[in-house]
């Protein structure tokens, strides 16, 4: 959190800094917050673990982790972090292509977490194509796609494209801390989950109001849990 980028943007001050030491934390958030505290044992918020580190901390003994990173600067760091972990495999590759190449897993069970950069407008179409290709090979997998809301129309188009794939059981979860805007900047973020665990809808309906009250104390924005495509 002391990096130049973190200090410049200050995003963490409106995010994790507001919730990680709350006494009334919902039970559903306890595993996640425990991971954050594991990396900040001094009681000061100095480090925030990325999704690969969070996933590793939550792995069971019988689980394995497949990590894909294409960025030339980030890949060596990711590889170095996991090089001694026998449960993890790190590859430099296009994540969208990996949805075709790596599925289905040997275990025939798995969670596919997709966290695109969204640096190009084509990412919104590419991720839908990737999920569609992955689903053809591994229809019982759980696919969890993170998305930012910068321009609402981009998200609407992505959802329309997902509906057109014919995939069933698609849940949308969203948290906004300010109203939609055409100005520069993210106003909300969300997850689109294909084949969600059966309690996820209920859990998110419990968690999101609490998160919203902490992250948007002025009451701006919204929360939503809804089915894009039901079962």
C-alpha positions as CSV (number, residue, x, y, z in Angstrom):
1,X,0.0,0.0,0.0
2,X,3.0,2.2,0.3
3,X,3.8,2.0,-3.4
4,X,3.9,5.1,-5.6
5,X,0.8,3.9,-7.5
6,X,-1.2,3.1,-4.4
7,X,-0.4,6.4,-2.8
8,X,-1.1,8.3,-6.0
9,X,-4.6,6.8,-6.6
10,X,-5.6,6.3,-3.0
11,X,-8.1,3.7,-4.1
12,X,-7.4,1.4,-1.1
13,X,-8.5,4.2,1.3
14,X,-12.1,3.9,-0.1
15,X,-11.9,0.1,-0.3
16,X,-10.1,-2.4,1.8
17,X,-9.0,0.2,4.4
18,X,-12.7,0.7,5.3
19,X,-13.6,-2.9,6.1
20,X,-10.6,-4.9,7.1
21,X,-10.8,-4.1,10.8
22,X,-14.5,-4.0,11.2
23,X,-16.0,-5.8,14.2
24,X,-19.3,-6.7,12.6
25,X,-17.8,-8.5,9.6
26,X,-20.3,-10.8,7.8
27,X,-19.3,-14.5,8.2
28,X,-19.0,-14.8,4.4
29,X,-16.2,-12.3,4.3
30,X,-14.1,-13.8,7.1
31,X,-11.9,-16.1,5.0
32,X,-11.0,-13.2,2.7
33,X,-10.3,-10.7,5.5
34,X,-8.2,-13.4,7.3
35,X,-6.0,-13.6,4.2
36,X,-5.6,-9.8,4.2
37,X,-4.7,-9.8,7.9
38,X,-2.2,-12.7,7.3
39,X,-0.1,-10.3,5.1
40,X,-0.5,-7.4,7.6
41,X,0.3,-9.0,10.9
42,X,1.6,-5.7,12.3
43,X,-1.9,-4.3,12.3
44,X,-1.0,-1.7,9.8
45,X,-2.4,-2.0,6.2
46,X,0.8,-2.2,4.2
47,X,0.2,-5.1,1.7
48,X,-2.8,-6.2,-0.4
49,X,-2.6,-9.7,-1.8
50,X,-3.6,-10.1,-5.4
51,X,-6.1,-12.8,-6.5
52,X,-3.3,-15.5,-7.0
53,X,-2.1,-15.1,-3.4
54,X,-5.7,-15.1,-2.1
55,X,-6.4,-18.3,-4.0
56,X,-3.3,-20.0,-2.7
57,X,-4.2,-19.2,0.9
58,X,-7.6,-20.7,0.4
59,X,-6.5,-23.9,-1.3
60,X,-7.2,-27.2,0.3
61,X,-4.5,-29.9,0.3
62,X,-6.1,-31.7,-2.6
63,X,-6.5,-28.6,-4.7
64,X,-4.3,-27.3,-7.5
65,X,-3.8,-23.9,-9.1
66,X,-3.3,-23.0,-12.8
67,X,-2.1,-19.4,-13.2
68,X,-1.9,-17.6,-16.6
69,X,-0.3,-14.2,-17.1
70,X,0.6,-12.6,-20.5
71,X,2.1,-9.3,-19.4
72,X,5.9,-9.4,-19.8
73,X,6.6,-7.5,-16.5
74,X,4.1,-9.3,-14.3
75,X,4.8,-12.9,-15.4
76,X,8.3,-13.2,-13.9
77,X,7.0,-11.9,-10.6
78,X,4.2,-14.3,-10.6
79,X,6.5,-17.2,-11.5
80,X,9.0,-16.3,-8.8
81,X,6.3,-16.2,-6.2
82,X,4.9,-19.7,-7.0
83,X,8.1,-21.5,-8.1
84,X,8.3,-23.5,-4.8
85,X,4.6,-24.3,-4.6
86,X,4.0,-27.8,-6.1
87,X,0.3,-27.2,-6.2
88,X,0.7,-24.3,-8.7
89,X,1.5,-24.1,-12.3
90,X,2.4,-20.7,-13.8
91,X,2.4,-20.1,-17.6
92,X,2.9,-17.1,-19.8
93,X,0.0,-17.3,-22.2
94,X,-3.1,-15.6,-23.5
95,X,-5.8,-16.4,-20.9
96,X,-8.6,-16.5,-23.4
97,X,-6.7,-19.2,-25.4
98,X,-6.1,-21.1,-22.1
99,X,-9.9,-21.5,-21.7
100,X,-9.7,-23.7,-24.8
101,X,-6.3,-25.4,-24.1
102,X,-6.6,-26.2,-20.4
103,X,-10.2,-27.4,-20.1
104,X,-11.6,-29.7,-18.9
105,X,-9.4,-30.3,-15.9
106,X,-8.4,-33.8,-15.0
107,X,-10.6,-33.6,-11.9
108,X,-13.6,-32.5,-13.9
109,X,-14.3,-30.0,-11.1
110,X,-13.0,-26.4,-11.0
111,X,-13.4,-22.7,-10.6
112,X,-12.2,-20.5,-13.5
113,X,-11.5,-17.0,-12.3
114,X,-11.2,-14.5,-15.2
115,X,-9.8,-11.1,-14.5
116,X,-9.2,-9.3,-17.8
117,X,-7.3,-6.0,-18.1
118,X,-10.1,-4.4,-20.1
119,X,-7.4,-2.2,-21.6
120,X,-8.9,-2.7,-25.1
121,X,-12.5,-2.5,-26.1
122,X,-12.1,-5.9,-27.7
123,X,-11.6,-7.5,-24.3
124,X,-15.3,-7.4,-23.7
125,X,-16.0,-9.5,-26.7
126,X,-12.9,-11.7,-26.3
127,X,-13.9,-12.8,-22.8
128,X,-17.4,-13.8,-23.9
129,X,-15.9,-15.9,-26.7
130,X,-13.4,-17.4,-24.2
131,X,-16.2,-18.4,-21.8
132,X,-18.2,-19.9,-24.6
133,X,-15.3,-22.0,-25.8
134,X,-14.5,-23.1,-22.3
135,X,-18.1,-24.0,-21.6
136,X,-18.2,-26.2,-24.6
137,X,-15.3,-28.2,-23.1
138,X,-16.3,-28.0,-19.5
139,X,-20.0,-27.3,-19.0
140,X,-20.0,-28.2,-15.3
141,X,-17.3,-25.7,-14.3
142,X,-17.9,-22.5,-12.4
143,X,-16.8,-19.4,-14.4
144,X,-16.3,-16.2,-12.4
145,X,-15.7,-13.1,-14.5
146,X,-14.8,-9.7,-12.9
147,X,-15.8,-6.6,-14.7
148,X,-15.5,-2.8,-14.0
149,X,-18.3,-0.3,-14.8
150,X,-16.7,2.6,-16.6
151,X,-19.3,2.9,-19.4
152,X,-22.5,1.1,-18.6
153,X,-23.2,0.5,-22.3
154,X,-20.1,-1.8,-22.6
155,X,-21.4,-4.0,-19.8
156,X,-24.9,-4.2,-21.4
157,X,-23.3,-5.3,-24.7
158,X,-21.2,-7.9,-22.9
159,X,-24.3,-9.3,-21.1
160,X,-26.2,-9.3,-24.4
161,X,-23.4,-11.3,-26.0
162,X,-23.4,-13.8,-23.1
163,X,-27.1,-14.3,-23.4
164,X,-26.6,-15.1,-27.1
165,X,-24.2,-18.0,-26.3
166,X,-27.1,-20.1,-25.0
167,X,-25.3,-20.8,-21.7
168,X,-27.7,-21.3,-18.7
169,X,-27.3,-20.4,-15.0
170,X,-25.6,-17.0,-15.3
171,X,-25.7,-14.9,-12.1
172,X,-24.7,-11.2,-12.0
173,X,-23.5,-9.5,-8.8
174,X,-22.7,-5.8,-8.7
175,X,-21.7,-3.2,-6.1
176,X,-21.7,0.5,-7.1
177,X,-20.3,3.3,-4.8
178,X,-21.5,6.1,-7.0
179,X,-24.1,6.6,-9.8
180,X,-23.2,5.6,-13.4
181,X,-21.4,8.4,-15.2
182,X,-20.1,9.2,-18.7
183,X,-17.1,10.8,-17.1
184,X,-13.8,9.1,-16.7
185,X,-13.5,6.6,-13.9
186,X,-15.0,3.4,-12.5
187,X,-18.3,3.8,-10.6
188,X,-19.0,0.1,-9.9
189,X,-17.6,-3.4,-10.3
190,X,-19.2,-6.8,-10.4
191,X,-18.9,-10.5,-11.0
192,X,-20.7,-12.6,-13.6
193,X,-20.8,-16.2,-12.5
194,X,-21.7,-19.2,-14.7
195,X,-22.9,-22.2,-12.7
196,X,-22.7,-20.4,-9.3
197,X,-22.5,-22.4,-6.1
198,X,-26.1,-22.9,-4.9
199,X,-25.8,-20.6,-1.8
200,X,-24.0,-17.8,-3.6
201,X,-27.1,-15.8,-4.4
202,X,-28.2,-15.8,-0.8
203,X,-24.7,-15.1,0.5
204,X,-24.3,-12.1,-1.8
205,X,-27.7,-10.7,-0.8
206,X,-26.5,-10.9,2.8
207,X,-23.0,-9.4,2.2
208,X,-23.6,-6.6,-0.4
209,X,-25.8,-4.3,1.8
210,X,-23.1,-4.4,4.5
211,X,-20.3,-3.7,2.0
212,X,-22.3,-0.9,0.5
213,X,-22.9,0.8,3.8
214,X,-19.2,0.8,4.6
215,X,-17.8,1.6,1.1
216,X,-20.5,4.2,0.2
217,X,-21.6,5.8,3.5
218,X,-23.3,8.6,1.6
219,X,-25.7,6.1,0.2
220,X,-24.8,6.7,-3.4
221,X,-24.7,3.8,-5.9
222,X,-26.5,0.5,-5.5
223,X,-26.2,-3.3,-5.0
224,X,-27.8,-6.0,-7.2
225,X,-27.9,-9.7,-7.4
226,X,-29.9,-11.0,-10.4
227,X,-30.0,-13.8,-12.9
228,X,-29.0,-12.9,-16.4
229,X,-30.1,-16.4,-17.5
230,X,-31.8,-18.7,-15.0
231,X,-31.3,-22.5,-14.9
